[in-house]
Amino acid sequence: MLLIRNIKVGNLNKFLFSIISVILIFKISYAQSENDMIGNKTNVKILDKISSKNELVNLINGEELVYKDLAIKSMKCTNSELNDNREIKAYIQVRDLTKNDNDKVYVFNGWMFSSSPSIAPFDHPVYDIWLVDCY
């Protein structure tokens, strides 16, 4: 009787160990695929409303770029998993350098979405910024 109970407990331990191993393997592979979608560079298009000219600007995440009167910094950008309808999102901070009263105040500080720029719009009298790509 004791031997049969030990065999059942041993089989149960093997079963639980194999289930836990499979779950850990799926979690590790999912986390690795999620990290592959995070980019190091962000492309934004900047429109000068006065001259009606736009320019594609390449931002390196974590570094601030001075573009005319704006200081633009992309903190993080990601691509979605779906290839059919890609959703690109980036966390961007923008400062207006013409305002000298407070250097640490951001004109825009938040997430931008490529498919829906009106969710978190960048509101500036001279410039407009759109998120284009993340790689």
N, CA, C and O of each residue as an XYZ file, in Angstrom:
540
protein
N       0.821     -1.195      0.000
C       0.000      0.000      0.000
C       0.867      1.261      0.000
O       0.575      2.214     -0.723
N       1.920      1.270      0.800
C       2.827      2.411      0.874
C       3.578      2.600     -0.440
O       3.820      3.730     -0.866
N       3.949      1.484     -1.087
C       4.662      1.552     -2.353
C       3.787      2.151     -3.458
O       4.273      2.942     -4.267
N       2.502      1.782     -3.499
C       1.585      2.321     -4.509
C       1.385      3.820     -4.298
O       1.328      4.580     -5.265
N       1.278      4.249     -3.044
C       1.104      5.670     -2.739
C       2.339      6.460     -3.174
O       2.199      7.561     -3.706
N       3.534      5.929     -2.961
C       4.769      6.603     -3.363
C       4.864      6.725     -4.880
O       5.340      7.740     -5.388
N       4.417      5.701     -5.611
C       4.443      5.748     -7.065
C       3.485      6.823     -7.574
O       3.826      7.558     -8.501
N       2.288      6.928     -6.982
C       1.317      7.938     -7.397
C       1.833      9.344     -7.127
O       1.662     10.237     -7.956
N       2.465      9.548     -5.971
C       3.020     10.865     -5.631
C       4.166     11.202     -6.578
O       4.305     12.351     -6.997
N       4.984     10.216     -6.917
C       6.085     10.440     -7.853
C       5.582     10.809     -9.228
O       6.134     11.709     -9.861
N       4.535     10.131     -9.716
C       3.951     10.467    -11.011
C       3.332     11.856    -11.003
O       3.435     12.593    -11.983
N       2.687     12.214     -9.895
C       2.105     13.546     -9.769
C       3.190     14.622     -9.781
O       3.006     15.677    -10.388
N       4.304     14.369     -9.123
C       5.411     15.339     -9.118
C       5.986     15.530    -10.516
O       6.296     16.654    -10.910
N       6.131     14.439    -11.272
C       6.631     14.543    -12.652
C       5.664     15.353    -13.504
O       6.084     16.189    -14.304
N       4.362     15.103    -13.333
C       3.349     15.825    -14.105
C       3.379     17.320    -13.785
O       3.357     18.149    -14.694
N       3.428     17.659    -12.515
C       3.473     19.077    -12.118
C       4.751     19.751    -12.609
O       4.716     20.895    -13.063
N       5.868     19.052    -12.522
C       7.138     19.602    -12.993
C       7.091     19.877    -14.491
O       7.582     20.909    -14.949
N       6.498     18.954    -15.261
C       6.427     19.165    -16.706
C       5.498     20.324    -17.058
O       5.795     21.080    -17.983
N       4.395     20.484    -16.355
C       3.480     21.609    -16.614
C       4.155     22.933    -16.275
O       4.049     23.891    -17.041
N       4.837     23.000    -15.155
C       5.534     24.230    -14.768
C       6.628     24.558    -15.786
O       6.831     25.724    -16.123
N       7.332     23.538    -16.274
C       8.380     23.769    -17.281
C       7.796     24.334    -18.568
O       8.363     25.259    -19.150
N       6.676     23.792    -19.017
C       6.048     24.280    -20.249
C       5.590     25.726    -20.083
O       5.766     26.538    -20.991
N       5.008     26.054    -18.936
C       4.557     27.429    -18.681
C       5.739     28.386    -18.684
O       5.650     29.469    -19.263
N       6.832     28.014    -18.056
C       8.011     28.884    -18.030
C       8.597     29.079    -19.427
O       9.032     30.179    -19.769
N       8.611     28.027    -20.229
C       9.141     28.155    -21.587
C       8.286     29.118    -22.399
O       8.825     29.945    -23.134
N       6.943     29.024    -22.279
C       6.072     29.948    -23.004
C       6.249     31.375    -22.519
O       6.246     32.302    -23.329
N       6.404     31.574    -21.216
C       6.591     32.934    -20.691
C       7.897     33.531    -21.190
O       7.931     34.704    -21.560
N       8.966     32.755    -21.210
C      10.264     33.252    -21.666
C      10.210     33.593    -23.150
O      10.724     34.633    -23.561
N       9.593     32.732    -23.962
C       9.524     33.013    -25.398
C       8.633     34.209    -25.686
O       8.924     34.978    -26.602
N       7.544     34.392    -24.920
C       6.680     35.552    -25.109
C       7.411     36.835    -24.737
O       7.306     37.835    -25.447
N       8.152     36.816    -23.629
C       8.900     38.009    -23.214
C       9.977     38.347    -24.230
O      10.238     39.523    -24.484
N      10.605     37.336    -24.815
C      11.637     37.588    -25.807
C      11.034     38.173    -27.080
O      11.621     39.078    -27.673
N       9.874     37.675    -27.514
C       9.245     38.225    -28.708
C       8.731     39.638    -28.450
O       8.710     40.465    -29.362
N       8.317     39.919    -27.218
C       7.863     41.264    -26.870
C       9.023     42.244    -26.909
O       8.847     43.387    -27.331
N      10.210     41.819    -26.477
C      11.380     42.686    -26.522
C      11.827     42.962    -27.946
O      12.401     44.018    -28.211
N      11.581     42.047    -28.866
C      11.966     42.260    -30.250
C      11.155     43.375    -30.894
O      11.597     43.955    -31.886
N       9.981     43.689    -30.355
C       9.132     44.710    -30.950
C       9.479     46.108    -30.448
O       8.948     47.089    -30.968
N      10.343     46.222    -29.465
C      10.746     47.528    -28.950
C      11.892     48.053    -29.800
O      12.908     47.380    -29.971
N      11.724     49.257    -30.332
C      12.730     49.820    -31.222
C      13.697     50.742    -30.502
O      13.451     51.170    -29.375
N      14.800     51.040    -31.173
C      15.815     51.957    -30.644
C      15.724     53.344    -31.270
O      16.276     54.308    -30.741
N      15.029     53.438    -32.393
C      14.921     54.717    -33.100
C      13.467     54.982    -33.456
O      12.685     54.063    -33.697
N      13.131     56.261    -33.481
C      11.774     56.692    -33.784
C      11.835     57.725    -34.905
O      12.638     58.657    -34.855
N      10.988     57.558    -35.910
C      10.864     58.541    -36.980
C       9.600     59.357    -36.760
O       8.515     58.805    -36.578
N       9.749     60.662    -36.778
C       8.603     61.557    -36.689
C       8.659     62.531    -37.863
O       9.733     62.865    -38.363
N       7.498     62.971    -38.285
C       7.416     63.973    -39.342
C       6.992     65.283    -38.689
O       6.001     65.332    -37.961
N       7.751     66.344    -38.957
C       7.488     67.655    -38.369
C       7.048     68.603    -39.485
O       7.739     68.773    -40.489
N       5.896     69.206    -39.282
C       5.355     70.172    -40.240
C       5.527     71.573    -39.670
O       5.104     71.857    -38.550
N       6.148     72.435    -40.450
C       6.233     73.855    -40.119
C       5.001     74.508    -40.732
O       4.893     74.604    -41.954
N       4.073     74.956    -39.893
C       2.796     75.494    -40.376
C       2.957     76.830    -41.102
O       2.113     77.191    -41.922
N       4.008     77.553    -40.815
C       4.208     78.859    -41.441
C       4.718     78.696    -42.872
O       4.201     79.330    -43.792
N       5.722     77.854    -43.062
C       6.280     77.659    -44.402
C       5.621     76.506    -45.158
O       5.881     76.327    -46.348
N       4.776     75.722    -44.492
C       4.083     74.564    -45.076
C       5.054     73.501    -45.591
O       4.760     72.799    -46.558
N       6.199     73.391    -44.944
C       7.173     72.360    -45.306
C       7.255     71.342    -44.177
O       7.199     71.684    -42.996
N       7.389     70.073    -44.581
C       7.547     69.044    -43.559
C       8.878     68.347    -43.741
O       9.461     68.342    -44.825
N       9.346     67.756    -42.648
C      10.649     67.102    -42.655
C      10.573     65.841    -41.803
O       9.989     65.846    -40.719
N      11.169     64.759    -42.304
C      11.247     63.507    -41.564
C      12.478     63.557    -40.680
O      13.590     63.773    -41.163
N      12.281     63.356    -39.378
C      13.366     63.452    -38.411
C      13.525     62.099    -37.737
O      12.545     61.481    -37.321
N      14.771     61.646    -37.633
C      15.104     60.387    -36.990
C      15.572     60.669    -35.565
O      16.559     61.376    -35.362
N      14.864     60.117    -34.579
C      15.207     60.309    -33.171
C      15.784     59.024    -32.613
O      15.256     57.942    -32.870
N      16.862     59.129    -31.852
C      17.412     57.990    -31.131
C      16.795     58.029    -29.743
O      16.851     59.051    -29.060
N      16.205     56.914    -29.328
C      15.508     56.879    -28.039
C      16.450     57.208    -26.886
O      17.539     56.647    -26.765
N      16.001     58.129    -26.050
C      16.774     58.548    -24.888
C      17.621     59.784    -25.119
O      18.122     60.371    -24.161
N      17.793     60.195    -26.380
C      18.600     61.378    -26.684
C      17.692     62.505    -27.156
O      16.716     62.280    -27.871
N      18.037     63.731    -26.739
C      17.242     64.891    -27.115
C      17.787     65.489    -28.407
O      18.998     65.635    -28.574
N      16.884     65.831    -29.312
C      17.239     66.449    -30.584
C      16.652     67.848    -30.623
O      15.469     68.035    -30.340
N      17.462     68.822    -30.968
C      16.980     70.196    -31.098
C      16.656     70.429    -32.567
O      17.528     70.343    -33.432
N      15.390     70.724    -32.833
C      14.915     71.012    -34.181
C      14.308     72.411    -34.171
O      13.209     72.616    -33.656
N      15.022     73.358    -34.738
C      14.627     74.765    -34.765
C      14.299     75.249    -33.354
O      15.213     75.404    -32.544
N      13.019     75.494    -33.029
C      12.644     76.005    -31.706
C      12.145     74.915    -30.765
O      11.628     75.222    -29.690
N      12.290     73.656    -31.146
C      11.786     72.553    -30.332
C      12.922     71.637    -29.886
O      13.877     71.407    -30.629
N      12.808     71.125    -28.679
C      13.703     70.075    -28.188
C      12.849     68.818    -28.057
O      11.945     68.761    -27.223
N      13.137     67.807    -28.886
C      12.304     66.607    -28.972
C      13.102     65.426    -28.445
O      14.268     65.240    -28.791
N      12.454     64.636    -27.604
C      13.103     63.460    -27.022
C      12.130     62.287    -27.066
O      11.024     62.366    -26.532
N      12.547     61.209    -27.699
C      11.755     59.983    -27.731
C      12.292     59.067    -26.644
O      13.474     58.723    -26.640
N      11.425     58.675    -25.725
C      11.853     57.835    -24.608
C      11.760     56.346    -24.951
O      12.645     55.566    -24.597
N      10.682     55.957    -25.642
C      10.455     54.548    -25.937
C       9.515     54.450    -27.123
O       8.610     55.272    -27.270
N       9.721     53.450    -27.970
C       8.781     53.204    -29.059
C       8.603     51.706    -29.252
O       9.528     50.922    -29.037
N       7.395     51.323    -29.661
C       7.087     49.915    -29.866
C       6.251     49.738    -31.122
O       5.514     50.634    -31.533
N       6.384     48.554    -31.725
C       5.559     48.130    -32.846
C       4.602     47.057    -32.363
O       4.905     46.325    -31.421
N       3.457     46.963    -32.999
C       2.503     45.917    -32.632
C       2.888     44.608    -33.302
O       3.713     44.575    -34.215
N       2.268     43.519    -32.825
C       2.544     42.200    -33.388
C       1.913     42.031    -34.760
O       2.457     41.325    -35.609
N       0.780     42.666    -34.987
C       0.029     42.438    -36.213
C       0.690     43.137    -37.390
O       0.989     44.330    -37.328
N       0.915     42.389    -38.456
C       1.533     42.966    -39.647
C       0.503     43.608    -40.564
O       0.850     44.463    -41.378
N      -0.771     43.202    -40.442
C      -1.807     43.744    -41.315
C      -2.059     45.223    -41.034
O      -2.047     46.045    -41.950
N      -2.283     45.552    -39.782
C      -2.581     46.919    -39.380
C      -1.617     47.289    -38.253
O      -1.951     47.174    -37.074
N      -0.434     47.728    -38.627
C       0.601     48.005    -37.629
C       0.226     49.195    -36.767
O      -0.211     50.230    -37.270
N       0.401     49.038    -35.474
C       0.197     50.141    -34.540
C       1.564     50.498    -33.956
O       2.197     49.688    -33.280
N       1.993     51.699    -34.225
C       3.266     52.186    -33.708
C       2.939     53.207    -32.636
O       2.136     54.115    -32.846
N       3.572     53.045    -31.482
C       3.359     53.995    -30.400
C       4.710     54.387    -29.810
O       5.631     53.574    -29.732
N       4.807     55.638    -29.401
C       6.060     56.149    -28.860
C       5.764     57.134    -27.748
O       4.794     57.891    -27.804
N       6.625     57.111    -26.728
C       6.529     58.083    -25.640
C       7.489     59.222    -25.981
O       8.703     59.029    -26.035
N       6.928     60.406    -26.211
C       7.707     61.544    -26.707
C       7.535     62.744    -25.782
O       6.444     63.013    -25.278
N       8.638     63.455    -25.574
C       8.638     64.699    -24.799
C       9.120     65.825    -25.703
O      10.135     65.690    -26.387
N       8.382     66.945    -25.704
C       8.732     68.093    -26.542
C       8.729     69.348    -25.678
O       7.775     69.615    -24.948
N       9.825     70.119    -25.775
C       9.918     71.412    -25.096
C      10.021     72.511    -26.138
O      10.651     72.335    -27.181
N       9.398     73.648    -25.850
C       9.498     74.822    -26.711
C      10.652     75.678    -26.186
O      10.606     76.161    -25.055
N      11.676     75.861    -27.003
C      12.879     76.580    -26.563
C      12.711     78.093    -26.592
O      13.565     78.811    -26.072
N      11.630     78.595    -27.188
C      11.414     80.042    -27.208
C      10.873     80.546    -25.875
O      10.979     81.735    -25.574
N      10.299     79.661    -25.081
C       9.774     80.051    -23.774
C      10.874     79.913    -22.731
O      11.244     78.801    -22.356
N      11.387     81.028    -22.269
C      12.502     81.020    -21.326
C      12.057     81.048    -19.871
O      12.898     80.962    -18.977
N      10.758     81.166    -19.609
C      10.296     81.298    -18.229
C      10.508     80.024    -17.414
O      10.841     80.108    -16.232
N      10.326     78.858    -18.011
C      10.553     77.615    -17.294
C      11.059     76.583    -18.295
O      10.322     76.143    -19.177
N      12.326     76.202    -18.146
C      12.985     75.328    -19.106
C      12.522     73.873    -19.005
O      12.697     73.105    -19.951
N      11.938     73.488    -17.883
C      11.564     72.085    -17.675
C      10.103     71.785    -18.007
O       9.654     70.659    -17.793
N       9.357     72.745    -18.516
C       7.951     72.534    -18.843
C       7.852     72.002    -20.277
O       8.431     72.564    -21.207
N       7.115     70.919    -20.426
C       6.969     70.287    -21.735
C       5.708     70.793    -22.430
O       4.658     70.937    -21.804
N       5.823     71.061    -23.735
C       4.674     71.391    -24.561
C       3.860     70.121    -24.783
O       2.629     70.150    -24.808
N       4.574     68.999    -24.945
C       3.935     67.700    -25.088
C       4.755     66.683    -24.309
O       5.980     66.644    -24.428
N       4.083     65.860    -23.514
C       4.738     64.820    -22.733
C       3.772     63.644    -22.641
O       2.899     63.624    -21.773
N       3.924     62.660    -23.536
C       3.009     61.527    -23.501
C       3.198     60.594    -24.677
O       4.159     60.705    -25.439
N       2.258     59.670    -24.806
C       2.296     58.666    -25.866
C       1.680     59.217    -27.143
O       0.649     59.887    -27.105
N       2.315     58.933    -28.271
C       1.777     59.232    -29.594
C       1.482     57.908    -30.287
O       2.217     56.934    -30.130
N       0.396     57.887    -31.057
C      -0.013     56.696    -31.795
C      -0.048     57.025    -33.279
O      -0.590     58.056    -33.677
N       0.528     56.155    -34.095
C       0.594     56.433    -35.535
C      -0.770     56.341    -36.208
O      -1.056     57.106    -37.130
N      -1.613     55.414    -35.758
C      -2.906     55.238    -36.420
C      -3.947     56.251    -35.961
O      -4.896     56.534    -36.692
N      -3.780     56.801    -34.759
C      -4.755     57.755    -34.215
C      -4.030     58.942    -33.585
O      -3.899     58.998    -32.363
N      -3.565     59.877    -34.383
C      -2.843     61.008    -33.801
C      -3.730     61.934    -32.979
O      -3.218     62.753    -32.215
N      -5.051     61.821    -33.120
C      -5.945     62.703    -32.370
C      -6.181     62.234    -30.939
O      -6.790     62.962    -30.154
N      -5.715     61.036    -30.576
C      -5.896     60.561    -29.201
C      -5.098     61.437    -28.244
O      -5.623     61.875    -27.220
N      -3.853     61.692    -28.563
C      -3.015     62.579    -27.759
C      -2.366     63.578    -28.704
O      -1.218     63.387    -29.107
N      -3.075     64.636    -29.065
C      -2.553     65.545    -30.092
C      -1.441     66.449    -29.564
O      -1.427     66.851    -28.400
N      -0.518     66.748    -30.466
C       0.527     67.719    -30.199
C      -0.017     69.071    -30.644
O      -0.296     69.272    -31.826
N      -0.168     69.991    -29.707
C      -0.785     71.280    -29.998
C       0.254     72.383    -29.865
O       0.668     72.729    -28.759
N       0.667     72.929    -30.991
C       1.656     74.004    -31.018
C       1.263     74.980    -32.126
O       0.788     74.544    -33.175
N       1.448     76.293    -31.924
C       1.022     77.256    -32.951
C       1.855     77.221    -34.233
O       1.364     77.624    -35.287
N       3.110     76.746    -34.168
C       3.977     76.794    -35.342
C       4.238     75.411    -35.931
O       4.339     75.272    -37.150
N       4.350     74.386    -35.087
C       4.758     73.062    -35.556
C       3.685     72.015    -35.288
O       2.859     72.149    -34.386
N       3.731     70.974    -36.102
C       2.900     69.799    -35.919
C       3.813     68.585    -36.006
O       4.720     68.565    -36.838
N       3.598     67.574    -35.172
C       4.447     66.383    -35.158
C       3.560     65.160    -35.319
O       2.525     65.043    -34.663
N       3.976     64.231    -36.213
C       3.299     62.955    -36.400
C       4.303     61.830    -36.232
O       5.450     61.933    -36.669
N       3.872     60.780    -35.609
C       4.682     59.590    -35.462
C       4.605     58.773    -36.758
O       3.514     58.513    -37.266
N       5.765     58.369    -37.288
C       5.808     57.663    -38.556
C       6.230     56.205    -38.389
O       5.543     55.302    -38.867
N       7.365     55.969    -37.708
C       7.911     54.614    -37.652
C       8.750     54.414    -36.397
O       9.209     55.364    -35.764
N       8.930     53.152    -36.067
C       9.754     52.739    -34.928
C      10.571     51.534    -35.372
O      10.011     50.548    -35.853
N      11.879     51.603    -35.216
C      12.725     50.470    -35.608
C      13.939     50.367    -34.721
O      14.763     49.472    -34.905
